Amino acid sequence: MTSVLKKETLLYGLGRLFGSSISFFLLPFYTHTLSSTGEYGVVQIIVAFIAFSNIVFLFGFDGALMKYYVASISDLDKKAYLSNTYLWVFVFGFFILLMLISIKEPLANYIIAGYDPSLVSKIAFILFFDALRSIHLLVLRAENRSIHFTIMMVLDILLLASFNVFFVGIKGLGVAGVVHANFLSSIILFLLTLSIIITRFSYKTLSFKRWNTLRMFAFPLMPAGLFWMILEFADRKMLEFLIPNDSLHIVGIYGAGYKLGSLMLLLVYAFNYAWRPFFLKKNNIQSFKKISAYFFFGLGLFYILLVLFVDVIATMNIPFIGTSLIDSRYWEGLVIVPAIALAYIFHGSFVLQEAEPFITNNVYKISICRALGVIINISLNFLFIPYFEKPYLGASLATLIAYFSMSLILYFWNYKSSIFRYDNLMVLFVATNIFAAWLLSTYGTFFFKLLFPFTYTYNLNTI
């Protein structure tokens, strides 16, 4: 792994980890301050809708901009691609914003469980400003300004956490308070990062030719984003509709366990923030096998620590507060943490393999693999959720199998190129230790749990 990639991954990783340590504060905060597990279930559905709709607002142009902005040598070309992208996202996003506001009444029943429809309007504005500021932050990534990017990320989380404490904790507004907090933090971050675009936007560079170049790359990529969001969040809605009684309670339990398991995703995000600009700019990934070995070893170590100690950390009584980190109403959801965390390791494998379709302009591969993942996930959810004693366990296994399938399909699709192959010995080593850690989390003593991460790190030298 090159020093540049290591440095960028570390900087993005520190920002994500610090920012998410504050964001993670919201999980125990919500479990203790929201009136019921069902109310937290509604929050999960709102988060799912926002994440899904963000893909629609961007329409694949964020990926296209990253590719052409990084590859462009002249500042004029960079301005041209940025200006055409930004104008499209603004105009298209404004149209979707107006459409969502116009149908806020029926939407309220589906995304906020019948709460005040005016909240849908605020969610629409959150989506509009989030789409625009994501372009602001993408420019920072493309220019390798990881420190500036990290500062903005951390500031975003600080604002979000502070507003949540005020609206949800102090004012006691519940679901409405969560929406208000996101609304304000989204607008403030948009305004704080707007100067990034102002200094680079040029009306003179607007042209249909440039837009069409971006469109040809973005449109095939857009379904990939939609499929990923469906894969990420369809399980919440399926739990809501497939369980006849107290479904929002189950969604809340599932959402809490899923949030803990998705801590693994932070490492994948940190790597991907550095990985995509790296392979697009260098267009030379001859050291792919070595990079993937380091990546899988790091994910394996984090998985071991997370799975072995998450129950201790989540349920232990915190001094001075006199209560557990996660409210006891949500403890049963801890059972899905190993499955969700492992699913995101397979997602990390998929992220690594995305380099080949991006470099060769065959991004349709990504969309096809994710579409297959969605089909597998939804089919298994229909099969598992109604018949598992704990429906959220069935949903988590469906997620794990879907991510594994996607990763395997793309890996073998790229296999004809010898560059995109893994170090098989490292994969076997990490997989064996992950399986052992999962068993140890259930049947092992605390002493062996403490010892296991050290033996994992020590045994690396034998490979």
C-alpha positions as CSV (number, residue, x, y, z in Angstrom):
1,M,0.0,0.0,0.0
2,T,1.4,3.4,-1.0
3,S,2.2,6.0,1.6
4,V,-0.4,8.3,0.0
5,L,-3.2,5.8,0.4
6,K,-2.2,5.0,4.0
7,K,-2.1,8.7,4.9
8,E,-5.5,9.5,3.3
9,T,-7.1,6.4,4.8
10,L,-5.7,7.4,8.3
11,L,-7.0,11.0,8.0
12,Y,-10.4,10.0,6.7
13,G,-10.5,7.2,9.3
14,L,-9.8,9.5,12.2
15,G,-12.4,11.9,11.0
16,R,-15.0,9.2,10.6
17,L,-14.1,7.5,13.9
18,F,-14.1,10.8,15.9
19,G,-17.3,12.0,14.2
20,S,-19.0,8.7,14.6
21,S,-18.0,8.5,18.2
22,I,-20.3,11.6,18.6
23,S,-22.8,10.1,16.2
24,F,-22.7,6.9,18.1
25,F,-23.7,8.9,21.2
26,L,-27.0,9.4,19.5
27,L,-27.8,5.7,19.7
28,P,-27.7,5.4,23.5
29,F,-29.2,8.9,23.6
30,Y,-32.2,7.9,21.5
31,T,-32.7,4.6,23.4
32,H,-32.9,6.5,26.7
33,T,-34.8,9.6,25.6
34,L,-37.3,8.4,23.0
35,S,-40.5,7.3,24.6
36,S,-40.6,3.8,23.1
37,T,-38.7,1.3,20.9
38,G,-41.5,2.0,18.3
39,E,-40.6,5.7,18.2
40,Y,-36.9,4.7,17.5
41,G,-38.3,2.4,14.8
42,V,-39.9,5.4,13.1
43,V,-36.6,7.3,13.3
44,Q,-35.0,4.3,11.6
45,I,-37.5,4.4,8.8
46,I,-36.9,8.2,8.3
47,V,-33.2,7.6,8.1
48,A,-33.8,4.8,5.6
49,F,-35.9,7.2,3.4
50,I,-33.3,10.0,3.6
51,A,-30.5,7.6,2.6
52,F,-32.5,6.2,-0.3
53,S,-33.7,9.6,-1.6
54,N,-30.1,11.0,-1.5
55,I,-29.3,8.6,-4.3
56,V,-32.2,9.9,-6.4
57,F,-31.3,13.6,-5.8
58,L,-27.7,13.0,-7.0
59,F,-28.7,10.6,-9.8
60,G,-25.2,9.2,-10.2
61,F,-23.6,12.5,-11.0
62,D,-21.4,12.4,-7.8
63,G,-19.6,9.3,-9.1
64,A,-19.3,10.8,-12.6
65,L,-17.9,14.1,-11.2
66,M,-15.3,12.2,-9.1
67,K,-14.1,10.3,-12.1
68,Y,-13.7,13.2,-14.5
69,Y,-12.7,15.8,-11.9
70,V,-9.8,13.6,-10.7
71,A,-8.7,12.6,-14.2
72,S,-8.7,16.2,-15.6
73,I,-5.4,17.9,-15.8
74,S,-6.3,21.5,-16.5
75,D,-8.2,23.7,-14.0
76,L,-10.6,24.7,-16.8
77,D,-11.7,21.1,-17.4
78,K,-12.2,20.7,-13.6
79,K,-14.3,23.8,-13.5
80,A,-16.3,22.6,-16.5
81,Y,-17.2,19.2,-15.0
82,L,-18.0,20.7,-11.6
83,S,-20.2,23.5,-13.0
84,N,-22.2,21.2,-15.2
85,T,-22.7,18.7,-12.3
86,Y,-23.6,21.3,-9.8
87,L,-26.2,23.0,-12.0
88,W,-27.8,19.6,-12.8
89,V,-28.0,18.6,-9.2
90,F,-29.5,21.9,-8.2
91,V,-32.2,22.0,-10.9
92,F,-33.1,18.3,-10.7
93,G,-33.0,18.4,-6.9
94,F,-35.2,21.5,-6.8
95,F,-37.8,19.7,-9.0
96,I,-37.8,16.6,-6.7
97,L,-38.1,18.9,-3.7
98,L,-41.2,20.5,-5.0
99,M,-42.7,17.1,-5.9
100,L,-42.1,15.7,-2.4
101,I,-43.7,18.8,-0.8
102,S,-46.7,18.5,-3.0
103,I,-47.4,14.9,-1.9
104,K,-46.4,15.3,1.7
105,E,-49.8,14.2,3.0
106,P,-49.8,10.6,1.6
107,L,-46.0,10.3,2.2
108,A,-46.5,11.0,5.9
109,N,-48.2,7.6,6.3
110,Y,-45.3,5.8,4.8
111,I,-42.1,7.5,6.1
112,I,-43.1,9.1,9.4
113,A,-45.9,6.7,10.5
114,G,-48.6,9.3,10.2
115,Y,-46.8,12.1,12.2
116,D,-47.3,15.8,11.2
117,P,-47.0,16.0,7.3
118,S,-45.0,19.2,7.7
119,L,-42.1,17.1,8.7
120,V,-42.1,15.6,5.2
121,S,-41.4,19.2,3.9
122,K,-38.4,19.5,6.2
123,I,-37.1,16.1,5.2
124,A,-37.4,17.2,1.5
125,F,-35.3,20.3,2.3
126,I,-32.8,18.1,4.1
127,L,-32.4,16.0,1.0
128,F,-32.0,19.0,-1.2
129,F,-29.2,20.6,0.8
130,D,-27.6,17.3,1.6
131,A,-27.3,16.6,-2.2
132,L,-25.6,20.0,-2.8
133,R,-23.2,19.8,0.1
134,S,-22.2,16.3,-0.9
135,I,-20.8,17.9,-4.1
136,H,-19.0,20.4,-1.9
137,L,-17.4,17.7,0.1
138,L,-16.7,15.5,-3.0
139,V,-14.4,18.3,-4.3
140,L,-12.4,18.2,-1.1
141,R,-11.9,14.4,-1.5
142,A,-11.0,14.8,-5.2
143,E,-8.4,17.4,-4.3
144,N,-7.0,15.2,-1.5
145,R,-7.9,17.9,1.1
146,S,-8.6,15.2,3.7
147,I,-7.9,17.5,6.7
148,H,-10.5,20.1,5.5
149,F,-12.9,17.3,4.6
150,T,-12.5,15.7,8.1
151,I,-13.1,19.0,9.9
152,M,-16.3,19.5,8.0
153,M,-17.4,15.9,8.8
154,V,-16.7,16.3,12.5
155,L,-18.5,19.7,12.6
156,D,-21.5,18.2,10.9
157,I,-21.7,15.5,13.6
158,L,-21.2,18.0,16.4
159,L,-24.0,20.2,15.1
160,L,-26.3,17.2,14.6
161,A,-25.6,15.9,18.1
162,S,-26.1,19.3,19.7
163,F,-29.4,19.9,18.0
164,N,-30.6,16.4,18.9
165,V,-29.8,17.1,22.6
166,F,-31.7,20.3,22.4
167,F,-34.8,19.2,20.4
168,V,-35.1,15.6,21.6
169,G,-33.5,15.7,25.0
170,I,-34.4,19.1,26.4
171,K,-37.6,20.0,24.4
172,G,-38.8,16.4,24.3
173,L,-40.1,16.6,20.7
174,G,-39.3,13.0,19.9
175,V,-39.4,12.1,16.2
176,A,-40.1,15.7,15.3
177,G,-37.0,16.8,17.2
178,V,-34.9,14.3,15.2
179,V,-36.1,15.9,12.0
180,H,-35.6,19.5,13.2
181,A,-32.0,18.6,14.2
182,N,-31.2,17.2,10.8
183,F,-32.9,20.1,9.1
184,L,-30.8,22.7,10.8
185,S,-27.5,20.9,10.7
186,S,-28.0,20.2,6.9
187,I,-28.6,23.9,6.1
188,I,-25.7,25.2,8.3
189,L,-23.2,22.7,6.7
190,F,-24.4,23.7,3.2
191,L,-23.7,27.4,4.0
192,L,-20.3,26.7,5.6
193,T,-19.1,24.7,2.6
194,L,-20.7,26.8,-0.2
195,S,-17.5,28.8,-0.7
196,I,-15.9,25.6,-2.1
197,I,-18.3,25.8,-5.1
198,I,-18.4,29.7,-5.4
199,T,-14.6,29.8,-6.1
200,R,-14.8,27.0,-8.7
201,F,-18.1,27.5,-10.5
202,S,-18.1,29.0,-13.9
203,Y,-21.1,29.8,-16.1
204,K,-18.9,30.0,-19.2
205,T,-18.0,26.3,-19.0
206,L,-21.6,25.2,-19.0
207,S,-22.3,23.0,-22.1
208,F,-24.4,20.2,-23.2
209,K,-21.4,18.2,-24.4
210,R,-19.8,18.2,-20.9
211,W,-23.1,17.4,-19.3
212,N,-23.7,14.5,-21.7
213,T,-20.2,13.1,-20.9
214,L,-21.1,13.1,-17.3
215,R,-24.6,11.7,-18.0
216,M,-23.2,8.7,-19.9
217,F,-21.2,7.7,-16.9
218,A,-23.8,8.7,-14.3
219,F,-26.9,7.1,-15.6
220,P,-25.6,3.5,-15.6
221,L,-24.1,4.1,-12.2
222,M,-27.3,5.6,-10.7
223,P,-29.1,2.2,-10.4
224,A,-26.1,0.9,-8.4
225,G,-26.7,3.5,-5.8
226,L,-30.4,2.8,-5.7
227,F,-29.9,-0.9,-5.4
228,W,-27.4,-0.4,-2.5
229,M,-29.9,1.8,-0.6
230,I,-32.7,-0.7,-1.1
231,L,-30.3,-3.4,0.1
232,E,-29.4,-1.2,3.1
233,F,-32.8,-0.2,4.3
234,A,-35.6,-2.3,2.7
235,D,-35.4,-4.7,5.7
236,R,-36.8,-2.0,8.0
237,K,-39.9,-1.5,5.9
238,M,-40.3,-5.3,5.4
239,L,-40.1,-5.9,9.1
240,E,-42.8,-3.2,9.5
241,F,-45.1,-4.8,7.0
242,L,-44.4,-8.5,7.5
243,I,-44.9,-8.5,11.3
244,P,-48.6,-8.2,12.2
245,N,-48.2,-7.0,15.8
246,D,-46.0,-4.3,17.3
247,S,-43.9,-4.1,14.2
248,L,-42.3,-0.7,14.9
249,H,-41.0,-2.2,18.2
250,I,-39.2,-4.9,16.2
251,V,-37.9,-2.3,13.8
252,G,-36.5,-0.3,16.8
253,I,-34.8,-3.4,18.2
254,Y,-33.4,-4.3,14.8
255,G,-32.2,-0.7,14.2
256,A,-30.3,-0.5,17.4
257,G,-28.5,-3.8,16.8
258,Y,-27.9,-2.9,13.2
259,K,-26.4,0.5,14.2
260,L,-23.8,-1.3,16.5
261,G,-23.0,-3.8,13.8
262,S,-22.6,-1.1,11.2
263,L,-19.6,0.3,13.2
264,M,-17.7,-2.0,10.8
265,L,-18.9,0.2,7.9
266,L,-16.9,3.2,9.3
267,L,-13.6,1.5,8.4
268,V,-15.0,0.6,4.9
269,Y,-16.0,4.3,4.4
270,A,-12.7,5.6,5.7
271,F,-10.8,3.4,3.2
272,N,-13.2,4.1,0.3
273,Y,-12.9,7.9,0.8
274,A,-9.1,7.5,0.0
275,W,-9.4,4.4,-2.3
276,R,-11.5,5.8,-5.1
277,P,-9.5,9.0,-5.7
278,F,-6.3,7.0,-5.4
279,F,-7.1,4.4,-8.1
280,L,-8.7,6.9,-10.4
281,K,-5.9,9.4,-10.2
282,K,-3.0,6.9,-10.4
283,N,-4.8,4.5,-12.7
284,N,-2.1,2.0,-11.5
285,I,-3.1,-0.6,-8.9
286,Q,-0.4,-3.2,-9.5
287,S,-0.1,-3.5,-5.7
288,F,-3.8,-4.5,-5.4
289,K,-3.1,-7.8,-3.7
290,K,-1.0,-6.2,-1.0
291,I,-3.5,-3.4,-0.5
292,S,-6.4,-5.9,-0.1
293,A,-4.3,-8.0,2.4
294,Y,-3.8,-5.0,4.7
295,F,-7.4,-4.0,4.3
296,F,-8.8,-7.4,5.2
297,F,-6.5,-7.8,8.2
298,G,-7.7,-4.5,9.6
299,L,-11.3,-5.3,9.1
300,G,-10.7,-8.7,10.7
301,L,-9.1,-7.1,13.8
302,F,-11.9,-4.6,14.2
303,Y,-14.5,-7.4,13.8
304,I,-12.9,-9.4,16.5
305,L,-12.9,-6.5,18.9
306,L,-16.5,-5.5,18.1
307,V,-18.0,-9.0,18.3
308,L,-16.2,-10.0,21.5
309,F,-16.8,-6.9,23.5
310,V,-20.0,-5.1,22.1
311,D,-22.2,-6.8,24.7
312,V,-20.0,-5.8,27.6
313,I,-19.8,-2.2,26.4
314,A,-23.5,-1.9,25.6
315,T,-24.8,-3.4,28.8
316,M,-22.3,-2.3,31.4
317,N,-23.4,0.2,34.0
318,I,-21.7,3.5,33.4
319,P,-20.4,5.4,36.5
320,F,-21.9,8.8,37.3
321,I,-24.9,8.1,35.0
322,G,-26.2,5.0,36.8
323,T,-27.5,3.3,33.7
324,S,-26.2,1.2,30.8
325,L,-24.9,2.7,27.5
326,I,-27.8,1.1,25.6
327,D,-31.2,1.0,27.3
328,S,-32.1,-2.5,28.4
329,R,-35.2,-2.5,26.1
330,Y,-32.8,-2.9,23.1
331,W,-30.4,-5.5,24.4
332,E,-32.1,-8.4,22.6
333,G,-31.0,-6.8,19.3
334,L,-27.3,-7.4,20.2
335,V,-27.7,-10.9,18.7
336,I,-27.5,-9.5,15.1
337,V,-24.3,-7.6,15.6
338,P,-21.9,-10.4,14.3
339,A,-24.0,-11.0,11.2
340,I,-24.3,-7.3,10.3
341,A,-20.6,-6.6,11.0
342,L,-19.6,-9.6,8.8
343,A,-22.0,-8.4,6.0
344,Y,-20.0,-5.1,5.9
345,I,-16.7,-7.0,5.6
346,F,-18.1,-8.5,2.4
347,H,-19.2,-4.9,1.4
348,G,-15.6,-3.9,1.9
349,S,-14.6,-6.6,-0.5
350,F,-17.1,-5.3,-3.0
351,V,-15.7,-1.7,-2.6
352,L,-12.2,-3.1,-3.4
353,Q,-13.5,-4.8,-6.5
354,E,-15.3,-1.7,-7.8
355,A,-11.9,-0.4,-9.0
356,E,-12.1,-2.5,-12.1
357,P,-15.5,-1.3,-13.4
358,F,-14.6,2.3,-12.7
359,I,-11.3,2.1,-14.5
360,T,-12.7,0.3,-17.5
361,N,-15.9,2.3,-17.7
362,N,-18.0,-0.8,-17.1
363,V,-19.9,0.4,-14.1
364,Y,-22.9,-1.6,-15.3
365,K,-21.2,-4.5,-13.5
366,I,-21.8,-2.7,-10.2
367,S,-25.5,-2.2,-10.9
368,I,-26.0,-5.8,-11.9
369,C,-24.3,-7.2,-8.8
370,R,-26.2,-4.9,-6.5
371,A,-29.5,-5.7,-8.3
372,L,-28.8,-9.4,-7.7
373,G,-28.1,-8.6,-4.1
374,V,-31.4,-6.8,-3.7
375,I,-33.3,-9.7,-5.2
376,I,-31.5,-12.1,-2.8
377,N,-32.1,-9.9,0.2
378,I,-35.8,-9.2,-0.5
379,S,-36.5,-12.9,-1.3
380,L,-34.8,-14.1,1.9
381,N,-36.5,-11.5,4.0
382,F,-39.9,-12.8,2.8
383,L,-38.7,-16.3,3.6
384,F,-37.0,-15.6,7.0
385,I,-38.9,-12.8,8.7
386,P,-42.3,-14.5,9.2
387,Y,-40.8,-17.8,10.3
388,F,-38.0,-16.8,12.6
389,E,-38.9,-16.7,16.3
390,K,-36.8,-13.5,16.3
391,P,-37.7,-11.7,13.1
392,Y,-34.8,-9.3,13.3
393,L,-32.4,-12.3,13.3
394,G,-33.9,-13.5,10.0
395,A,-33.5,-10.0,8.5
396,S,-29.8,-9.8,9.6
397,L,-29.0,-13.2,8.0
398,A,-30.7,-12.1,4.8
399,T,-28.5,-9.0,4.7
400,L,-25.4,-11.1,5.4
401,I,-26.1,-13.6,2.6
402,A,-26.9,-10.8,0.1
403,Y,-23.7,-8.9,0.7
404,F,-21.7,-12.2,0.5
405,S,-23.3,-13.0,-2.8
406,M,-22.6,-9.6,-4.3
407,S,-19.0,-9.7,-3.2
408,L,-18.5,-13.2,-4.6
409,I,-20.2,-12.4,-8.0
410,L,-18.1,-9.2,-8.6
411,Y,-14.9,-10.9,-7.5
412,F,-15.3,-13.8,-10.0
413,W,-16.4,-11.3,-12.7
414,N,-13.1,-9.5,-12.3
415,Y,-11.1,-12.7,-11.9
416,K,-10.0,-12.8,-15.5
417,S,-7.8,-9.8,-14.7
418,S,-4.9,-11.1,-12.5
419,I,-4.6,-7.7,-10.9
420,F,-7.8,-7.9,-9.0
421,R,-7.2,-11.1,-7.1
422,Y,-6.8,-11.5,-3.3
423,D,-4.0,-13.0,-1.2
424,N,-5.8,-16.3,-0.6
425,L,-3.7,-17.1,2.4
426,M,-4.7,-13.8,4.1
427,V,-8.4,-14.3,3.2
428,L,-8.2,-17.8,4.8
429,F,-6.5,-16.5,7.9
430,V,-9.0,-13.7,8.4
431,A,-12.0,-15.9,7.7
432,T,-10.8,-18.5,10.2
433,N,-10.3,-16.0,12.9
434,I,-13.7,-14.3,12.3
435,F,-15.4,-17.6,12.6
436,A,-13.5,-18.4,15.8
437,A,-14.4,-14.9,17.2
438,W,-18.1,-15.4,16.5
439,L,-18.1,-18.7,18.4
440,L,-16.0,-17.2,21.2
441,S,-18.4,-14.3,21.6
442,T,-21.1,-16.9,22.6
443,Y,-19.2,-19.7,24.3
444,G,-15.9,-18.2,25.4
445,T,-14.7,-16.9,28.8
446,F,-13.8,-13.3,29.3
447,F,-10.1,-14.3,29.6
448,F,-10.0,-15.9,26.2
449,K,-11.9,-13.0,24.7
450,L,-9.1,-10.7,26.0
451,L,-6.4,-12.9,24.7
452,F,-7.8,-13.6,21.2
453,P,-7.1,-10.2,19.6
454,F,-3.4,-10.5,20.6
455,T,-3.1,-13.9,19.2
456,Y,-4.7,-12.7,15.9
457,T,-2.2,-9.9,15.6
458,Y,0.8,-12.1,16.6
459,N,-0.1,-14.8,14.1
460,L,0.0,-12.3,11.2
461,N,3.8,-12.7,11.3
462,T,3.5,-16.4,10.4
463,I,1.7,-15.7,7.1
